[in-house]
Amino acid sequence: MIGYWCVVVLMLASVMASCGYEFRQGVFLSTTMLPGMFCAKLSLPGALRASNRRAVAVAGVAGGILVIEWLALLLAHRLHTADGGLYPTRTRISQWERLLDDRFIRIHRAWLVNAERVSRVTMTDVTIERVTLEVSRKYRNAVAERFGLHKPAR
């Protein structure tokens, strides 16, 4: 029985590795799903008949990948660099904001940008090269002050 679950974890980890995750991350996330997989096996005995196994396997892998993507969004942040690099990080954006120098400005709860790289700026958005990012209401005053923008008259 233990060998069966080890094979399940390794297979799911391999699927995750083919989707771009490191194998060790895949093993970790697969083992976190073991209780749910075990309950499904016990509660759905009819679904595991030979005629239904392929559909159940496909649905299980697809559901597992969705859960993994959701966990990745929840647990990991991504650091985008000027050279196009994308690095996963566990450091929160508020921590980056404190660590980085004054070249960087917060424009949104999800975005901290290098002001020297900004090619176009308005009260509502900032463009860096060909990427336009929204400036949230909370940070509009700071952006206006930093870039010398004037608020429109009401």
Backbone torsions as a table, in degrees:
resi	resn	phi	psi	omega
1	MET	NA	-41.7	179.3
2	ILE	-65.8	-38.4	178.3
3	GLY	-61.2	-38.2	178.3
4	TYR	-59.8	-47.7	-177.8
5	TRP	-69.6	-32.2	175.1
6	CYS	-63.8	-41.6	177.9
7	VAL	-64.2	-41.8	178.3
8	VAL	-59.9	-46.4	-179.6
9	VAL	-62.8	-45.2	-179.1
10	LEU	-65.2	-38.4	178.1
11	MET	-66.3	-44.8	179.5
12	LEU	-65.8	-38.2	176.8
13	ALA	-63.6	-36.9	177.7
14	SER	-66.1	-40.6	177.0
15	VAL	-61.9	-44.4	179.2
16	MET	-64.6	-37.2	177.9
17	ALA	-64.1	-36.1	177.9
18	SER	-71.0	-16.5	177.2
19	CYS	-93.4	5.2	174.9
20	GLY	107.3	-1.5	177.6
21	TYR	-83.7	154.4	171.4
22	GLU	-69.4	149.9	-176.9
23	PHE	-60.4	-40.0	-179.3
24	ARG	-64.6	-34.2	175.6
25	GLN	-66.3	-40.0	178.4
26	GLY	-62.7	-40.9	177.9
27	VAL	-63.8	-45.2	-179.9
28	PHE	-60.4	-50.4	-178.0
29	LEU	-66.3	-35.0	177.7
30	SER	-64.0	-40.8	-179.7
31	THR	-69.2	-27.9	177.3
32	THR	-70.8	-19.9	178.7
33	MET	-92.0	-3.4	-177.0
34	LEU	-56.7	-45.4	-179.8
35	PRO	-58.6	-40.9	178.7
36	GLY	-66.7	-40.2	179.0
37	MET	-66.1	-39.5	179.1
38	PHE	-63.0	-45.4	178.0
39	CYS	-62.5	-40.3	179.1
40	ALA	-63.9	-39.8	180.0
41	LYS	-64.3	-39.8	-178.9
42	LEU	-75.6	-35.2	-174.6
43	SER	-89.7	-11.9	-178.8
44	LEU	-122.2	57.2	-175.7
45	PRO	-64.0	-33.4	179.6
46	GLY	-68.1	-28.8	-178.4
47	ALA	-71.9	-17.6	-176.2
48	LEU	-96.2	11.4	173.9
49	ARG	-63.7	155.9	-175.3
50	ALA	-54.2	-35.8	-177.0
51	SER	-71.9	-22.2	-176.7
52	ASN	-105.5	-5.2	-172.0
53	ARG	-60.8	-41.0	-178.1
54	ARG	-63.4	-45.2	179.4
55	ALA	-64.0	-41.8	179.3
56	VAL	-65.7	-40.5	179.6
57	ALA	-64.3	-44.8	179.5
58	VAL	-63.3	-45.3	179.2
59	ALA	-63.8	-39.9	179.4
60	GLY	-65.4	-43.1	179.0
61	VAL	-67.4	-43.6	179.2
62	ALA	-62.4	-44.1	177.9
63	GLY	-64.0	-39.4	178.0
64	GLY	-63.6	-41.0	179.1
65	ILE	-65.6	-40.3	177.4
66	LEU	-61.8	-42.6	178.3
67	VAL	-64.0	-41.0	-179.4
68	ILE	-65.1	-43.8	178.2
69	GLU	-62.1	-40.6	179.1
70	TRP	-63.7	-44.0	178.2
71	LEU	-63.8	-39.2	179.1
72	ALA	-62.9	-41.6	177.2
73	LEU	-65.5	-37.1	-177.4
74	LEU	-73.2	-39.4	-171.3
75	LEU	-98.2	-25.0	-174.8
76	ALA	-118.6	141.9	174.2
77	HIS	-105.2	159.0	179.0
78	ARG	-118.9	134.9	178.7
79	LEU	-104.8	115.4	178.3
80	HIS	-95.4	133.5	-179.1
81	THR	-111.6	164.2	-177.4
82	ALA	-62.0	-29.2	-179.5
83	ASP	-85.4	10.4	177.8
84	GLY	90.5	2.3	179.8
85	GLY	-71.4	149.6	178.3
86	LEU	-131.6	115.4	-174.6
87	TYR	-122.9	126.5	174.4
88	PRO	-70.4	142.5	179.5
89	THR	-147.2	149.0	176.4
90	ARG	-97.3	-2.4	179.3
91	THR	-74.8	128.9	179.7
92	ARG	-73.1	156.1	-177.8
93	ILE	-62.6	-32.8	178.0
94	SER	-65.8	-33.3	176.6
95	GLN	-70.5	-41.2	176.2
96	TRP	-60.6	-40.1	-179.0
97	GLU	-59.9	-39.2	178.2
98	ARG	-74.0	-33.5	-176.5
99	LEU	-78.0	-35.5	-174.8
100	LEU	-80.9	157.5	-178.4
101	ASP	-78.2	-174.9	-172.6
102	ASP	-76.4	2.4	171.9
103	ARG	-69.5	-21.8	-175.2
104	PHE	-98.9	140.7	-179.5
105	ILE	-134.0	139.6	178.3
106	ARG	-82.8	126.5	-179.9
107	ILE	-117.1	-8.8	-175.1
108	HIS	-164.5	162.8	179.0
109	ARG	-64.5	-18.7	-178.5
110	ALA	-108.0	-7.1	-172.3
111	TRP	-130.9	133.0	174.2
112	LEU	-128.0	122.0	-172.9
113	VAL	-121.5	154.9	174.6
114	ASN	-81.9	114.9	-176.3
115	ALA	-61.3	-27.9	179.5
116	GLU	-70.1	-19.8	-179.5
117	ARG	-92.6	-7.2	-176.9
118	VAL	-72.1	126.4	179.8
119	SER	-99.6	-24.7	179.6
120	ARG	-150.0	139.3	-179.6
121	VAL	-142.1	138.6	171.3
122	THR	-131.6	-179.4	178.4
123	MET	-67.3	-22.0	-174.1
124	THR	-109.6	-17.6	179.5
125	ASP	-153.3	161.3	179.8
126	VAL	-128.6	135.3	178.4
127	THR	-114.5	129.7	175.2
128	ILE	-123.2	114.2	-171.7
129	GLU	55.3	-116.1	-178.9
130	ARG	-105.6	9.1	-177.6
131	VAL	-104.1	124.8	178.1
132	THR	-107.2	127.5	-179.7
133	LEU	-116.6	141.4	179.2
134	GLU	-74.9	140.1	172.5
135	VAL	-96.2	121.2	-178.8
136	SER	-74.8	157.4	-178.5
137	ARG	-56.0	-37.6	-177.8
138	LYS	-59.5	-33.5	-174.3
139	TYR	-105.2	3.3	-176.3
140	ARG	-62.9	-40.3	179.4
141	ASN	-62.9	-42.3	179.5
142	ALA	-64.7	-40.5	178.8
143	VAL	-66.1	-43.9	179.7
144	ALA	-61.3	-42.2	179.8
145	GLU	-67.7	-42.6	-177.3
146	ARG	-65.7	-40.1	-175.8
147	PHE	-100.9	5.1	177.1
148	GLY	70.4	34.0	178.6
149	LEU	-87.7	152.2	176.7
150	HIS	-109.1	138.1	177.7
151	LYS	-67.4	141.3	177.1
152	PRO	-68.6	146.8	179.1
153	ALA	-71.5	145.0	-178.7
154	ARG	-95.9	NA	NA
